[in-house]
Each structure stands twice: as structure tokens, then as C-alpha cells.
Amino acid sequence: MSPYHRGTRCTAFAGAERIASGPLGEVALAAHAVVQRGQPVSVLVFDDATGRPIDIDYRGEEADVLARIPRPPAAEPGPGDGDGAVAPAGALPPVPRGRGRPKLGVEAREVTLLPRHWAWLATQPGGASATLRRLVEEARRGSGARDRMREARESAYRFMSAMAGDAPGFEEASRALFAGDRARFEAVTTGWSPDVRAHAMLMARDAFPSAT
């Protein structure tokens, strides 16, 4: 099943020209129009978050293209949502409750620790589960900037590989990207197509250390 839906933020290119950017439903229709004109250029659509290409089936009319792209996931209906129909008592079997508190987003999974770890957790206020959640949140906050930088580098590299793999300076630009050298990255990409370079810079906006 495709992870993409009509609301996925993405960007489309016809050759080296950026033709549309926005929700996948709108971008797919813009790309479809270019394909229908039969222009001798490849049309590629990229996920703005990951830099991965998105496969789109352009056969048929606009409605056919759109129908093959899933709608955004709907939120789970709450009280009063839906058509107002109420199932009669006893019509549905009770759903067994699993471990954890799913309504709060809490999910139970196995955790393997050494005896000394369990002994330490037993001394912490709030119990083992609360302590583990707190430690995970602290670790996430501490590594958040580093994780964003790594993800931005990987996403930008995916896009660059697809759109600028044969462009002058690609290898050096890749080295500068993963080295966190913004100035060098900007310098060696000046010979690229303006639209490709601009989008690569956008994808790489979190890939470099902040200026001090």
C-alpha cells in the first residue's frame, strides 16, 4: 500500500524545470497535463519530506489519475460523528482490550534490561514505565537537532541523485552536504539548473549547522 495520499507535500519536475509544488492531488494533475501534451521530457514527482520519488499512474483523464491516489487518512470518528446510526445492543461482540492505554497513545511492548537496570527503575518515582518514557523524551530532545540534520542530508541526497547525478560537481556537492559545509555546497552547485539547485537547497535547509 502506498504511503502517499492526496495531501502529501511534494514537488514535480518536467526535465529540469519545476512545474508544481504542493499537495500531491494538485501536483499530480499538473504533472498529468504535461504528460498529456507529450513533451519529450521526463516528469518526476518527489516527496518534499524524504526526497523519494512518487510513482503516479497518468493514464486516463484527470479524474482517473486522482481516483488512484488515496485520500488523506480520516480521523477516527468521535461522539456524534458519522450518520447517526446506532448499532443495537448485542449486535457487535465486545472488543478485547490489549495491554497499554491505546486511547492515550500508549502501547505496550517488551523491553529487555539487565537486572541492575530493573533494580534502578524500581527506585524511581512513578514506576518503571513513567521513568522510561521520561528518559526517552529527554534523549529525543537532546538528539533532535542531530536527527533533523541527518534526515535532511539523506533526503537532499536522494533528490540530488535523481535530478543532478550527472550534473557538474555532484560528487563534491555530496561530500559538502554530508560534511555540513554549506558554503562549499552552494559554491559547487552554481552550475546546476536553477530550479534543481533551488530545490536541493530547500531540501538541505536543515542539513548544515546553524551559523553562530
Disulfide bonds with the S-S distance in Angstrom:
none
